[in-house]
Amino acid sequence: MSNFKSAVYSITRNKCPRCHQGDFFLEKNPYKLSRFDKMYKRCSVCNEDFERETGYYYGAMYLSYGITVVFGVLVFTVMCALLNFDSTTFLIVFAILQISLMPIFYRVSRLSWINIFVKYNANFVPLPKKKEEAIISEF
C-alpha cells in the first residue's frame, strides 16, 4: 500500500479524502490566520462534498480535544517528569504551545474526521464541473 492511498496522506497534504488530488482547505499555510479555517465546499477534481450536513464537523471538536489532551500529557511528561520543571512553568509553556499549534490541530481534526467517513477511491469518475460558483465555505 503506497502512501498515496492512506488517510495519512490526505491529512498531512491537505487533500480530498476520496481522490487525494483536490485541496481541502483554501489556504495551504495554516498560519495565515485570516483564512486558516476556510475550506472548499467541494473537491475541484472529484466533486466530493466537503459540507456534508449541518453540524457534520462537531465530531472533529472531539478529535481536537483528544489531540490536545495527548499533547498536554506529552508536554507534561517531558517538562515535569523528565526535566524537573515546576507546574507553573508547564502551564505557561503549554498555553503558548497550544495557542501556537491551534491552527494545525484544527486542520488535522477536520481532515481526520472526514477521512473516517470518506474512503480513498482510486477509480473515481470525475463528475462534470458546474459553472464556477462560490466554492469557499464560510464558517
C-alpha positions in Angstrom: 0.0 0.0 0.0 1.6 3.3 -1.0 1.4 6.5 1.0 -0.9 7.9 -1.7 -3.7 5.5 -0.7 -3.6 6.2 3.1 -5.7 8.6 5.1 -2.4 10.0 6.5 -1.6 11.3 3.0 -4.8 13.2 2.8 -4.4 14.6 6.3 -0.8 15.7 6.0 -1.1 17.0 2.5 -4.5 18.9 2.8 -6.1 16.8 0.1 -9.5 15.4 -0.7 -10.1 12.1 1.1 -11.7 10.5 -1.9 -9.3 11.3 -4.8 -6.2 12.7 -2.9 -5.8 15.3 -5.6 -8.0 18.3 -4.9 -7.3 20.6 -1.9 -9.5 20.6 1.2 -8.6 24.0 2.7 -8.3 27.1 0.6 -5.0 28.2 2.1 -2.1 25.8 2.3 -0.4 27.8 5.1 -2.3 27.2 8.4 -0.7 30.3 9.9 -2.5 32.8 7.6 -4.9 33.4 10.4 -7.4 35.4 8.4 -8.1 32.3 6.2 -6.8 29.3 8.0 -10.3 27.9 8.5 -11.7 28.5 5.0 -12.3 25.3 3.1 -13.7 24.5 -0.3 -17.4 23.4 -0.5 -16.5 20.7 -3.0 -13.4 19.0 -4.3 -12.2 20.6 -7.6 -11.2 17.2 -9.0 -13.8 14.6 -8.0 -16.6 16.9 -6.8 -16.8 15.3 -3.3 -19.0 17.4 -1.0 -17.0 18.7 2.0 -20.0 20.3 3.6 -22.0 17.1 4.2 -24.6 18.4 6.5 -25.2 21.0 9.2 -23.2 20.1 12.3 -21.1 17.5 10.5 -17.8 18.7 11.9 -18.9 18.7 15.6 -17.2 15.3 15.8 -14.0 17.0 14.8 -14.2 19.0 18.0 -13.9 15.8 20.0 -10.9 14.7 17.9 -9.3 18.1 18.5 -9.9 17.8 22.3 -8.3 14.3 22.2 -5.3 15.6 20.3 -4.9 18.5 22.8 -5.1 16.1 25.8 -2.5 13.8 24.3 -0.3 16.8 23.5 -0.7 18.1 27.1 0.2 14.8 28.6 3.3 14.5 26.4 4.4 18.1 27.3 3.8 17.5 31.0 5.7 14.2 30.9 8.7 15.8 29.2 8.7 19.0 31.2 7.8 17.9 34.7 8.9 14.3 35.0 12.0 14.3 32.8 13.3 17.9 33.1 12.1 18.7 36.6 10.2 21.9 35.7 7.5 23.1 38.1 3.8 23.1 37.2 3.7 26.9 36.7 6.3 26.7 34.0 4.5 23.8 32.5 1.2 25.8 32.3 2.9 28.8 30.7 4.8 26.7 28.1 1.7 24.5 27.4 -0.5 27.6 26.9 2.0 29.1 24.5 2.4 25.9 22.5 -1.3 25.2 22.5 -2.2 28.6 21.1 0.6 28.5 18.5 -0.4 24.9 17.3 -4.2 25.6 17.3 -4.4 26.1 13.5 -2.7 22.8 12.9 -4.8 20.9 15.4 -7.9 22.5 13.8 -7.0 21.3 10.3 -5.8 17.8 11.4 -9.0 17.2 13.3 -11.3 18.3 10.4 -9.3 16.2 7.9 -9.2 13.2 10.2 -13.0 13.4 10.8 -13.9 13.4 7.1 -11.3 10.7 6.4 -13.2 8.4 8.8 -16.3 8.6 6.6 -14.9 9.1 3.1 -12.5 6.5 1.9 -9.9 6.7 -0.9 -11.2 5.6 -4.3 -8.5 5.2 -7.0 -11.2 4.5 -9.6 -13.4 7.6 -9.1 -15.1 9.0 -12.1 -14.8 12.8 -12.2 -18.2 14.4 -12.4 -18.8 17.3 -14.8 -18.0 20.6 -13.3 -20.7 23.2 -12.8 -20.0 26.7 -13.7 -17.7 28.5 -11.2 -19.7 29.4 -8.2 -18.8 30.3 -4.7 -16.7 27.3 -3.8 -15.4 28.6 -0.5 -17.1 27.6 2.7 -17.8 30.3 5.2 -17.5 29.0 8.8 
